[in-house]
């Protein structure tokens, strides 16, 4: 037994006490939030730079082959959601994107997993990238059309933000199937059923 800071005797085991564990968890969460923000900022920059280049260099509706027919660049302006769904409801998607951004920022306080930090960073980047288009592009504030320019065979034209959202969704499914919770803990088998 060794004396503690208060003078009492305690065990000298290497098991951290609850206070030390709580501090370590907070430091990890802070590091993971920084990682999430870096991923989100880099993703947002990539999305916005590629959209600016697409608008500046591509003629609307004219395909430019990059890898034959497998990947083409085609500039389109999408007033709706994915697959040009609900083209008359741009303002609804503006609200949804704003809610997603707020939810990701709120949930990020509980981060304890690098996988979740990556997934949420990509989701934040994608949602913010398309939200920026809806807020600042024509025809007007909160009604802007999203710039899409990547075309694959038999698939709707999309952008970098859409790719990040889909990648985030895939990562979230994998993390959920593996039982990894946002705080980094593993769900028990009975909790996953």
Secondary structure, 3 states (H helix, E strand, C coil): CEECCCCCEECCCCCCCHHHHHHHHHHHHHHHHHHHHHHHHHHHHHHHHHHHHHHHHCCECCCEEEECCCEEEEEEEECCCHHHCCCCCHHHHHHHHHHHHHHHHHHHHHCCCHHHHHHHHHHHHHHHHHHHHHHHCCCCCCCCCEEEEEEECCCCCECHHHHHHHHHHHHHHHHHHCCECCCCCECCHHHHC
